[in-house]
Amino acid sequence: MLNHKTSNTIMTVQINDSTLLKQDSAINAREFDGETVMMNKSLDNYFGLDEIATRIWNILEKKHTIIEVRDILIQEYNVKPEQCLNDIKPFIEGLIADELIIIVE
């Protein structure tokens, strides 16, 4: 889902079902043929998102919880709720760790 060049810093992020998330507005992102390329200039990192990761990125243009993201995805893709949540949670935690999305207070 997420390919990136990053520093060797490891950051652990935990979110719960009610944590509000959204894109960090400082991230430069461009979509090409259903995939997204983005850069976090402050960390000098670049990232590539596949089609489903791009969909998650687009959903998080507005504030959503991980459960709301899951519910949107299960309406659009043939996936069971539990499997979807198991797949997207580590991805979203990675987006937070890479400072691409933020936790909204």
C-alpha positions as CSV (number, residue, x, y, z in Angstrom):
1,M,0.0,0.0,0.0
2,L,2.6,2.5,1.1
3,N,6.1,2.7,-0.4
4,H,8.4,5.3,1.0
5,K,11.9,6.6,1.5
6,T,12.3,7.6,5.1
7,S,14.8,8.0,7.9
8,N,15.7,5.1,10.2
9,T,13.6,6.6,12.9
10,I,10.9,4.2,14.2
11,M,7.8,5.6,15.8
12,T,5.0,3.6,17.3
13,V,1.5,5.0,17.0
14,Q,-1.7,3.7,18.6
15,I,-5.1,4.8,17.6
16,N,-8.6,3.7,18.8
17,D,-11.9,3.4,17.0
18,S,-12.9,7.0,18.0
19,T,-9.6,8.7,17.1
20,L,-10.4,11.5,14.5
21,L,-7.9,11.6,11.6
22,K,-7.3,13.7,8.6
23,Q,-4.6,14.6,6.0
24,D,-1.8,16.9,7.1
25,S,-2.4,20.0,4.9
26,A,1.4,20.6,4.7
27,I,1.8,17.4,2.6
28,N,2.3,17.9,-1.2
29,A,0.4,15.2,-3.0
30,R,-0.5,14.5,-6.7
31,E,-2.6,11.7,-8.1
32,F,-1.6,10.0,-11.4
33,D,-3.6,7.2,-12.9
34,G,-5.3,6.2,-9.6
35,E,-2.1,6.3,-7.6
36,T,-0.7,9.1,-5.5
37,V,2.8,10.4,-5.1
38,M,3.4,12.7,-2.1
39,M,6.2,14.4,-0.2
40,N,6.7,15.5,3.3
41,K,9.1,18.4,2.8
42,S,9.8,18.8,6.5
43,L,11.1,15.3,6.8
44,D,12.5,15.1,3.2
45,N,10.6,11.9,2.6
46,Y,8.6,10.9,-0.5
47,F,5.8,8.3,-0.7
48,G,3.8,6.4,-3.2
49,L,0.3,5.1,-2.7
50,D,-1.4,2.4,-4.7
51,E,-5.1,2.6,-5.7
52,I,-6.7,1.5,-2.4
53,A,-4.2,3.6,-0.3
54,T,-5.0,6.6,-2.5
55,R,-8.7,6.0,-1.8
56,I,-7.9,6.0,2.0
57,W,-5.9,9.2,1.5
58,N,-8.8,10.9,-0.3
59,I,-11.3,9.8,2.4
60,L,-9.0,11.5,4.9
61,E,-9.2,14.8,3.2
62,K,-12.0,15.3,5.7
63,K,-12.0,14.3,9.4
64,H,-12.9,10.6,9.9
65,T,-12.4,7.8,12.4
66,I,-10.8,4.6,11.3
67,I,-14.3,2.9,11.7
68,E,-15.8,5.5,9.3
69,V,-13.0,4.9,6.8
70,R,-13.6,1.1,7.1
71,D,-17.4,1.6,6.6
72,I,-16.7,3.7,3.4
73,L,-14.3,1.1,2.1
74,I,-16.6,-1.9,2.7
75,Q,-19.3,-0.2,0.7
76,E,-16.9,0.2,-2.2
77,Y,-14.9,-3.0,-2.1
78,N,-15.8,-6.6,-1.6
79,V,-14.3,-7.0,1.9
80,K,-15.5,-8.1,5.3
81,P,-15.5,-5.4,8.0
82,E,-13.1,-7.2,10.3
83,Q,-10.6,-8.0,7.5
84,C,-10.8,-4.4,6.2
85,L,-10.1,-3.0,9.7
86,N,-7.2,-5.4,10.1
87,D,-5.7,-4.3,6.8
88,I,-6.2,-0.5,7.1
89,K,-5.2,0.0,10.8
90,P,-1.5,-0.6,10.4
91,F,-1.5,1.4,7.2
92,I,-3.2,4.3,8.9
93,E,-0.8,4.0,11.9
94,G,2.1,4.2,9.3
95,L,0.6,7.4,7.8
96,I,0.6,8.9,11.2
97,A,4.1,7.8,12.0
98,D,5.3,9.2,8.7
99,E,3.5,12.5,9.5
100,L,1.2,12.3,6.5
101,I,-2.0,12.4,8.4
102,I,-2.7,13.9,11.8
103,I,-4.8,13.1,14.8
104,V,-7.5,15.7,15.3
105,E,-8.2,16.8,18.8
